[in-house]
Amino acid sequence: MIHDRSPSIGASGLRIAMLAPFAVHGPKGTTRWRVMPLARSLAALGHTVRVVVPPYDSPAEAGKSWLDQGVEVLNLKLPRGGAQSRVLPLVAGLVRETAAWQPDVIHSFKPKGYTGLAAAWLTRRGYVVVQDSDDWEAGWNVAAGYPRAWQQLFARQERCGLRDAVAVTVASRWLERFAIRLRGDARGVFYLPNGIEMGRFGSFSCSQEAMVPPLTLPHSIKRVLLYTRFGETTPAAIWRVWSMVLAQRPAAQLVVVGDGSTGEGQELARLAAMACASHAIVLLGWQPPQVLPGLLASMDGALFPVLDSPLTRAKSPMRLLDVLAAGVPAATQAVGEYGSYVVDGETGLLTAPGDATALAAAVVRLLDDVQLARRLGAEAARRTAVDHAWPRLAEAALAAYDTALRSRGRKHR
């Protein structure tokens, strides 16, 4: 069993261990853009925070440790062998390094995979574990094409992790309702959406060269940003909207930042070529962080088509937050958090799910009404900086910790 000293949020604060789902600098974003910003905010409030990472997706970080704005980051060593032979050693490493540190509370991110198994193990050993969920993992099972055995395991881990944890944090209202249904009670469920850090794209005082976007177009051409990994929509759905925009504004160009896992950007370009409109699509792929501030600032608007499904309703769309925080006026659809982050006529333009015609009309409106676009972008940046600031969002995490500790009889002094 764990130590029985009473945790304090006084001068010394809490000892908070965070179980990261994958590497800080790997290809996936949860650790980099959710775990670490929250950890930094908690450390700034006087808490002692350790993030334990199984860096299977970034072997170069294995075995390394560092301090990040007061947060200790500990990367496990990677055992030899393939993915299956790594499971038990990495889970055991997460448990061992976390338990040895004797935290007051453990915050586990993603209820599946390594962290899901470690969280279940630590819970059985008597530690106070809060479970985080930032996606509908059962939905991602199919989208990611996992083997059937993994799909069954991950779905079971998700249900059990959210149901049995003493408290949970969730990144969307859809996940909040999902967790409440699993638990049969709203107590212990805390809404913790994704947030924005000013340093997300590196220093905003970077050189003039870094601020120049990687494309040169005449000023007369209107540019609309599509910032995506194609998990929320399809090339066909995007082209349907954009072709209607082109019918009204033939000189407009859709600038695509990002790509899908199976070449969706190229498929979008193929659809444009079939319509003799290759000039209307500019594929930039993923861009380095130092380029993004200038690139976003060069856009006349942003387009976020969203298919209405449980998977998209469950998301806390990080790329939409990036665009809003940069003051780019966005047109999107009222699906899940997309319909919460954008307030129609105040911070962007919002249309009904599935209505491609209305979404295209919203984009045209942003291009034609410069004053409206500027007003919407400025208000989006202002509200995002307030509502999605990580120091503010950290309060929800602390409320979850407090509930978890009190439910185990470990009240704060």
C-alpha positions as CSV (number, residue, x, y, z in Angstrom):
1,M,0.0,0.0,0.0
2,I,1.1,3.6,-0.5
3,H,2.1,6.1,2.1
4,D,-0.5,7.5,4.4
5,R,0.8,11.1,4.8
6,S,-1.9,13.7,4.1
7,P,-1.2,15.7,0.9
8,S,-1.1,19.4,1.1
9,I,-2.0,22.2,-1.4
10,G,-0.3,24.7,0.9
11,A,3.3,25.7,0.7
12,S,4.5,22.4,-0.7
13,G,1.6,21.5,-2.9
14,L,0.8,18.0,-4.2
15,R,3.1,15.4,-5.7
16,I,1.5,14.6,-9.0
17,A,2.7,11.8,-11.2
18,M,1.5,11.8,-14.8
19,L,1.5,8.7,-17.0
20,A,2.1,9.8,-20.6
21,P,0.7,7.6,-23.4
22,F,3.7,8.1,-25.7
23,A,6.8,10.2,-26.4
24,V,6.9,13.9,-25.8
25,H,8.4,14.6,-29.3
26,G,7.0,11.6,-31.1
27,P,4.5,11.8,-34.0
28,K,1.4,11.8,-31.8
29,G,0.3,15.0,-30.0
30,T,-1.4,14.1,-26.6
31,T,1.8,14.1,-24.5
32,R,3.2,17.2,-26.2
33,W,0.1,19.4,-26.3
34,R,-2.1,18.0,-23.4
35,V,0.1,16.3,-20.8
36,M,3.0,18.7,-20.8
37,P,1.1,22.1,-20.8
38,L,-1.0,20.9,-17.9
39,A,2.0,19.7,-16.0
40,R,3.8,23.0,-16.5
41,S,0.8,24.9,-15.3
42,L,0.5,22.7,-12.2
43,A,4.2,23.2,-11.5
44,A,3.8,27.0,-11.8
45,L,1.1,26.7,-9.1
46,G,3.6,25.2,-6.7
47,H,2.9,21.5,-7.2
48,T,5.7,18.9,-7.8
49,V,5.1,17.1,-11.1
50,R,6.7,14.1,-12.7
51,V,5.8,12.9,-16.1
52,V,6.7,9.2,-16.8
53,V,6.9,8.4,-20.5
54,P,7.1,5.1,-22.4
55,P,8.8,6.5,-25.6
56,Y,8.2,3.5,-27.8
57,D,7.4,5.9,-30.7
58,S,10.6,8.0,-30.3
59,P,13.5,5.6,-29.4
60,A,16.0,8.5,-29.4
61,E,14.4,9.8,-26.1
62,A,14.5,6.4,-24.4
63,G,16.3,6.5,-21.0
64,K,16.6,10.3,-21.0
65,S,15.4,12.7,-18.3
66,W,15.1,16.4,-18.2
67,L,13.4,19.3,-16.5
68,D,10.8,21.3,-18.4
69,Q,9.8,24.5,-16.6
70,G,9.9,22.8,-13.3
71,V,8.4,19.5,-14.6
72,E,10.6,16.3,-14.3
73,V,10.3,14.3,-17.5
74,L,11.4,10.6,-17.1
75,N,11.6,8.5,-20.2
76,L,11.7,4.7,-19.7
77,K,14.4,2.6,-21.3
78,L,13.1,0.6,-24.2
79,P,13.5,-3.2,-23.8
80,R,14.8,-5.2,-26.7
81,G,12.5,-7.0,-29.1
82,G,9.3,-6.2,-31.0
83,A,6.1,-4.4,-29.9
84,Q,4.5,-7.4,-28.2
85,S,7.6,-8.2,-26.1
86,R,7.8,-4.6,-24.9
87,V,4.4,-4.5,-23.3
88,L,5.0,-6.0,-19.9
89,P,8.4,-4.4,-19.4
90,L,7.1,-0.9,-20.3
91,V,4.0,-1.3,-18.1
92,A,6.1,-2.6,-15.2
93,G,8.5,0.4,-15.8
94,L,5.6,2.9,-15.6
95,V,4.4,1.3,-12.3
96,R,7.8,1.0,-10.8
97,E,9.0,4.5,-11.5
98,T,5.7,6.0,-10.4
99,A,5.3,4.0,-7.2
100,A,8.9,4.6,-6.2
101,W,8.3,8.4,-6.3
102,Q,5.4,8.1,-3.9
103,P,2.9,10.6,-5.5
104,D,-0.2,11.9,-3.8
105,V,-2.2,11.5,-7.0
106,I,-1.6,9.9,-10.4
107,H,-3.1,11.3,-13.5
108,S,-3.1,8.7,-16.3
109,F,-3.6,9.9,-19.9
110,K,-5.6,7.6,-22.2
111,P,-7.3,4.6,-20.7
112,K,-5.9,2.2,-23.2
113,G,-2.5,0.7,-24.0
114,Y,0.5,1.0,-21.7
115,T,-1.0,3.7,-19.5
116,G,-4.3,1.9,-19.2
117,L,-2.6,-1.2,-17.9
118,A,-0.3,0.7,-15.6
119,A,-3.2,2.7,-14.2
120,A,-5.2,-0.4,-13.4
121,W,-2.2,-2.0,-11.7
122,L,-1.5,1.1,-9.6
123,T,-5.2,1.4,-8.7
124,R,-5.2,-2.2,-7.4
125,R,-2.1,-1.3,-5.3
126,G,-4.1,1.4,-3.5
127,Y,-2.8,4.5,-5.3
128,V,-5.1,7.4,-6.1
129,V,-5.5,7.4,-9.9
130,V,-7.4,10.0,-12.0
131,Q,-8.0,8.8,-15.6
132,D,-8.0,11.2,-18.6
133,S,-9.7,10.7,-21.9
134,D,-9.2,12.9,-25.0
135,D,-10.7,10.7,-27.7
136,W,-13.3,8.0,-28.1
137,E,-10.8,5.1,-28.3
138,A,-13.3,2.5,-29.4
139,G,-14.0,4.7,-32.4
140,W,-10.3,5.1,-33.2
141,N,-9.9,1.3,-33.2
142,V,-11.5,1.0,-36.6
143,A,-10.1,4.3,-37.9
144,A,-6.5,3.3,-37.0
145,G,-6.9,-0.2,-38.4
146,Y,-5.8,-2.0,-35.3
147,P,-5.8,-5.9,-35.2
148,R,-9.0,-7.3,-33.9
149,A,-7.4,-8.5,-30.7
150,W,-6.1,-5.0,-30.0
151,Q,-9.5,-3.5,-30.7
152,Q,-11.1,-5.7,-28.2
153,L,-8.5,-5.0,-25.6
154,F,-8.5,-1.2,-26.1
155,A,-12.4,-1.0,-26.0
156,R,-12.4,-3.0,-22.8
157,Q,-9.6,-0.9,-21.3
158,E,-11.6,2.3,-22.1
159,R,-14.8,1.1,-20.5
160,C,-13.1,-0.2,-17.4
161,G,-10.8,2.7,-17.0
162,L,-13.5,5.4,-17.2
163,R,-15.9,3.4,-15.2
164,D,-13.7,2.3,-12.3
165,A,-11.4,5.3,-11.9
166,V,-12.0,7.3,-8.7
167,A,-12.3,10.4,-10.9
168,V,-11.9,11.2,-14.6
169,T,-11.0,14.2,-16.8
170,V,-12.5,14.4,-20.3
171,A,-11.6,16.6,-23.2
172,S,-15.1,17.0,-24.7
173,R,-18.7,17.2,-23.6
174,W,-19.4,14.0,-25.6
175,L,-16.8,12.2,-23.6
176,E,-18.3,13.7,-20.5
177,R,-21.7,12.1,-21.3
178,F,-20.0,8.9,-22.3
179,A,-18.1,8.7,-19.0
180,I,-21.3,9.5,-17.0
181,R,-23.2,6.7,-18.7
182,L,-20.4,4.2,-18.0
183,R,-20.2,5.3,-14.3
184,G,-23.9,5.8,-13.8
185,D,-23.2,9.1,-12.0
186,A,-21.8,12.6,-12.9
187,R,-19.8,12.7,-9.7
188,G,-16.1,12.5,-10.3
189,V,-16.3,13.5,-14.0
190,F,-14.5,16.7,-14.9
191,Y,-14.5,18.6,-18.2
192,L,-10.9,19.5,-19.2
193,P,-10.7,20.5,-22.9
194,N,-7.5,21.1,-24.7
195,G,-5.8,24.4,-24.2
196,I,-3.3,26.8,-25.8
197,E,0.2,27.9,-24.7
198,M,1.8,31.0,-26.1
199,G,4.9,28.9,-26.8
200,R,3.1,26.2,-28.8
201,F,4.7,27.2,-32.0
202,G,7.9,28.4,-30.5
203,S,8.9,32.0,-29.9
204,F,6.7,34.6,-31.6
205,S,9.7,36.9,-31.8
206,C,11.4,34.7,-34.3
207,S,13.3,36.0,-37.3
208,Q,11.6,37.7,-40.2
209,E,12.7,34.8,-42.4
210,A,10.9,32.3,-40.2
211,M,7.8,34.4,-40.3
212,V,7.5,34.3,-44.1
213,P,5.0,31.7,-45.1
214,P,6.3,29.0,-47.5
215,L,4.2,30.2,-50.5
216,T,4.1,33.3,-52.6
217,L,0.8,34.3,-54.2
218,P,-0.5,37.6,-55.6
219,H,-2.3,39.6,-52.9
220,S,-5.4,39.6,-55.1
221,I,-5.8,35.8,-54.5
222,K,-7.8,34.9,-51.4
223,R,-6.2,32.1,-49.4
224,V,-8.2,29.8,-47.2
225,L,-6.5,27.4,-44.8
226,L,-7.4,23.7,-44.4
227,Y,-5.4,22.5,-41.3
228,T,-6.0,18.8,-41.0
229,R,-4.9,15.3,-40.7
230,F,-8.1,14.2,-42.4
231,G,-9.4,12.4,-39.3
232,E,-12.5,14.6,-39.2
233,T,-13.5,14.5,-42.9
234,T,-12.7,13.1,-46.3
235,P,-11.2,14.5,-49.5
236,A,-14.5,14.0,-51.2
237,A,-16.4,16.0,-48.6
238,I,-13.7,18.8,-48.7
239,W,-13.8,19.0,-52.5
240,R,-17.6,19.2,-52.4
241,V,-17.4,22.3,-50.3
242,W,-14.5,23.9,-52.0
243,S,-15.9,23.3,-55.5
244,M,-18.9,25.4,-54.5
245,V,-16.6,28.1,-53.2
246,L,-14.7,28.1,-56.5
247,A,-18.0,28.4,-58.4
248,Q,-18.4,31.8,-56.8
249,R,-14.8,32.9,-56.3
250,P,-12.7,31.2,-59.0
251,A,-9.4,32.8,-57.9
252,A,-9.5,31.5,-54.3
253,Q,-7.0,28.9,-53.2
254,L,-7.2,26.3,-50.5
255,V,-3.9,26.0,-48.7
256,V,-3.7,22.5,-47.1
257,V,-1.4,22.2,-44.1
258,G,-1.1,18.6,-42.8
259,D,-2.0,15.3,-44.4
260,G,-3.6,12.0,-43.7
261,S,-2.0,8.6,-43.1
262,T,-2.9,7.3,-46.5
263,G,-2.2,10.2,-48.8
264,E,-5.5,12.0,-48.5
265,G,-3.9,15.3,-49.6
266,Q,-3.0,13.8,-52.9
267,E,-6.5,12.4,-53.3
268,L,-7.8,16.0,-52.8
269,A,-5.4,17.3,-55.4
270,R,-6.6,14.5,-57.8
271,L,-10.2,15.6,-57.4
272,A,-9.2,19.1,-58.2
273,A,-7.3,18.0,-61.2
274,M,-10.3,16.1,-62.5
275,A,-12.2,19.3,-62.4
276,C,-9.4,21.2,-64.1
277,A,-8.9,23.2,-60.9
278,S,-5.4,22.1,-59.8
279,H,-4.6,25.8,-59.3
280,A,-7.1,25.9,-56.5
281,I,-5.3,23.5,-54.2
282,V,-1.9,24.1,-52.6
283,L,-0.5,21.2,-50.6
284,L,2.1,22.2,-48.0
285,G,2.1,19.0,-45.9
286,W,3.1,19.3,-42.2
287,Q,5.1,22.5,-41.5
288,P,7.7,23.2,-38.8
289,P,6.5,25.1,-35.8
290,Q,8.5,28.2,-36.4
291,V,6.8,28.7,-39.8
292,L,3.2,28.3,-38.6
293,P,2.7,31.8,-37.0
294,G,3.5,33.6,-40.3
295,L,1.6,31.0,-42.3
296,L,-1.6,31.4,-40.2
297,A,-1.3,35.2,-40.3
298,S,-1.2,35.1,-44.1
299,M,-4.6,33.4,-44.4
300,D,-7.9,35.2,-45.2
301,G,-9.9,32.5,-43.4
302,A,-10.0,28.8,-42.4
303,L,-12.2,26.0,-43.4
304,F,-13.0,23.1,-41.1
305,P,-15.5,20.6,-42.6
306,V,-16.5,18.0,-40.1
307,L,-18.4,14.7,-40.7
308,D,-21.0,14.2,-37.9
309,S,-20.0,11.0,-36.1
310,P,-19.3,9.9,-32.5
311,L,-15.6,10.1,-33.3
312,T,-15.7,13.7,-34.3
313,R,-18.1,14.7,-31.5
314,A,-15.7,13.2,-29.0
315,K,-12.7,15.3,-30.2
316,S,-11.2,18.4,-28.6
317,P,-9.9,19.8,-31.9
318,M,-6.4,21.1,-31.3
319,R,-5.9,22.5,-34.8
320,L,-9.1,24.5,-34.6
321,L,-7.8,26.0,-31.3
322,D,-4.5,26.9,-33.0
323,V,-6.3,28.8,-35.8
324,L,-8.7,30.6,-33.4
325,A,-5.8,31.6,-31.1
326,A,-4.0,33.0,-34.1
327,G,-7.0,35.2,-34.9
328,V,-7.8,33.5,-38.2
329,P,-11.6,33.6,-38.9
330,A,-12.9,30.0,-39.3
331,A,-16.0,28.5,-40.9
332,T,-17.0,25.1,-39.5
333,Q,-19.9,22.9,-38.6
334,A,-21.8,22.4,-35.4
335,V,-20.4,19.0,-34.5
336,G,-19.3,18.4,-30.9
337,E,-16.6,20.8,-29.7
338,Y,-16.4,22.5,-33.1
339,G,-19.8,23.9,-32.3
340,S,-18.7,25.0,-28.9
341,Y,-15.3,26.6,-29.7
342,V,-16.8,28.7,-32.6
343,V,-19.8,30.9,-31.7
344,D,-21.6,31.8,-34.8
345,G,-21.3,35.5,-35.7
346,E,-19.0,36.2,-32.8
347,T,-15.8,34.1,-33.1
348,G,-16.4,32.5,-36.5
349,L,-19.2,31.2,-38.8
350,L,-21.0,28.0,-37.8
351,T,-23.2,25.9,-40.1
352,A,-25.4,22.8,-39.7
353,P,-23.7,19.4,-39.9
354,G,-23.8,17.9,-43.4
355,D,-24.8,21.2,-45.1
356,A,-22.0,21.6,-47.6
357,T,-23.8,24.5,-49.4
358,A,-24.1,26.5,-46.2
359,L,-20.4,25.9,-45.3
360,A,-19.3,27.0,-48.7
361,A,-21.5,30.2,-48.4
362,A,-19.8,30.9,-45.0
363,V,-16.4,30.7,-46.6
364,V,-17.4,33.1,-49.3
365,R,-18.8,35.4,-46.7
366,L,-15.4,35.5,-44.9
367,L,-13.6,36.2,-48.2
368,D,-16.0,39.0,-49.2
369,D,-16.5,40.8,-45.9
370,V,-13.0,41.8,-44.7
371,Q,-14.3,43.8,-41.8
372,L,-16.4,40.9,-40.5
373,A,-13.5,38.5,-40.9
374,R,-11.2,40.8,-38.9
375,R,-13.8,41.2,-36.1
376,L,-14.4,37.5,-35.9
377,G,-10.7,36.7,-35.9
378,A,-9.9,39.2,-33.2
379,E,-12.7,38.0,-30.9
380,A,-11.7,34.4,-31.5
381,A,-8.2,35.1,-30.4
382,R,-9.3,37.0,-27.3
383,R,-11.7,34.4,-26.1
384,T,-9.4,31.5,-26.8
385,A,-6.6,33.1,-24.8
386,V,-9.0,33.3,-21.9
387,D,-11.2,30.2,-22.1
388,H,-8.4,27.8,-23.2
389,A,-5.5,29.1,-21.2
390,W,-3.8,26.2,-19.5
391,P,-3.5,27.9,-16.1
392,R,-7.2,28.2,-16.0
393,L,-7.9,24.7,-17.3
394,A,-5.6,23.3,-14.6
395,E,-8.3,24.2,-12.1
396,A,-10.4,21.4,-13.4
397,A,-7.5,18.9,-12.9
398,L,-7.0,20.1,-9.4
399,A,-10.8,19.7,-8.7
400,A,-10.5,16.1,-10.0
401,Y,-7.5,15.5,-7.7
402,D,-9.4,16.9,-4.8
403,T,-12.4,14.7,-5.4
404,A,-10.2,11.6,-5.8
405,L,-8.2,12.3,-2.7
406,R,-11.3,13.0,-0.6
407,S,-13.0,9.9,-1.8
408,R,-10.1,7.9,-0.5
409,G,-10.1,9.7,2.8
410,R,-7.0,11.7,2.1
411,K,-8.2,15.2,2.6
412,H,-6.0,18.2,2.2
413,R,-4.7,19.9,5.3
